Amino acid sequence: MSPHRPVPESLALLTEGYAWLPDLLRAEDDTALNLRLLGHPALVVRGPDAVRFFYDERHVRRHGALPGPVVSTLFGHGAVHTLDGEAHRARKSLFLPLLEADAVAGSAEHITAAWDEAVPGWREQADVVLFDAVGRVVTRGVCRWAGVPLAEDEEEALARDLLAMVDGFATPGARHWRARRARSRQEKRFGALVTEVRSGAVRAPADSVLERVCRHRDASGAELTPRVAAVELLNVVRPTVALSWFVAFAAHALHRWPGNGRRLRSGDAAFATAFAHEVRRFYPFAPFLGGRAVTDLTWEGRKVPAGGLVLLDVYGQNHDERLWKDPYAFRPERFLERPPGRDVLIPQGGADARTGHRCPGEAMTVGLLEALSRRLADLPHEVPAQDLTIPLNRVPTRPRSGMIIRLTGAPR
Ligand code: HEM
């Protein structure tokens, strides 16, 4: 980036990192607090009741809440994330099939097949940077599942762009501008694909994600413009590739606490689910979520005027000792003892995905993380010396090395 290019100021609040809101709340020994952010009054909340408060459309709206640089990299302009009310409900219907069991099973089938195709190549390499390797595997698998045509020689560039869009959303500087370029390249490419499908030049498999996006109609009855259709197609493909972060974390957990690998290899399905939930709870991904107050609001005696910011402390809630015993211990067993409460475990948002903004890809994420963690546990490997620190002032963070593994044998 040129040294004269302005740093988007709204990113500054994200670069404070994962400990920012939890530290402020700890200092107050409270679950809510008032702040001033970028010159605006803000209310920070946490806890299952606060989740319901935050997801009530009468309290919090999303339009105009997300910083421009986040929309320009992570979600895309006009994305479902930025809509409210009827417009949101109509657009969200496009994503609801992702919640169904056949989407969870279908995506896992294609992505584990892509993993199995990649393993022989990994065996020829001395070291495999798992974060990058999983990015390519998931890109191949999710495109096949979603009906998006992708030549083998295009896979690596697409994977790199999808990872860049996630990696650069919260950071001023080179990572941010790389993310913008990646998004603009892929919106053009996916937009052209939508136009080709609509003209009949490319055939989209019946009822595939590609076909549904191309024929979707908004609340007004109009079809999506090719650019917005591209944005929403990317809103399925891109976050699926973001599984790279969680798989790198799963590898980190298997290395630090090897007993988990033994239990995953035993084929205990309930344990695999619990392990996936604990990876999503324990490791940092989304630091917080934000919206704007629809009207003057009061929460636990704290006020925020209409238009003020309301922030839900996601990372803090997933580590709140009021909700979790030994929150900083990695213990999948906690989810065998008690299944995750809807508004308690919120790495992908809270409340109901059918009616609110909660992530519609959560069941897919859990299914894929279970399947890929089991594949990883079945893959004899060692973890050579490397920098495994996970810096909490980097958003999104990951093991600094990208999680390097060295294969020592054929999959079990
Ligand atoms: C929304 C996290 C995977 C599609 C969200 C939100 C979070 C999130 C925090 C915002 C919730 C809110 O604003 O209230 C994640 C993480 C993932 C993941 C950490 C795994 C690494 C997926 C997958 C898909 C997906 C696999 C699709 C296949 C979406 C969409 C939204 C969303 C479309 C917007 C929903 C709306 O605004 O109504 N996700 N997600 N995500 N996610 Fe995910």
Residues whose N, C-alpha, C, O or C-beta is under 5 A from the ligand:
A	BS01	HEM	V80 H81 K92 F95 N235 V236 P239 T240 A242 L243 F285 A286 L289 P347 Q348 G349 G356 H357 R358 C359 P360 G361 M364 T365
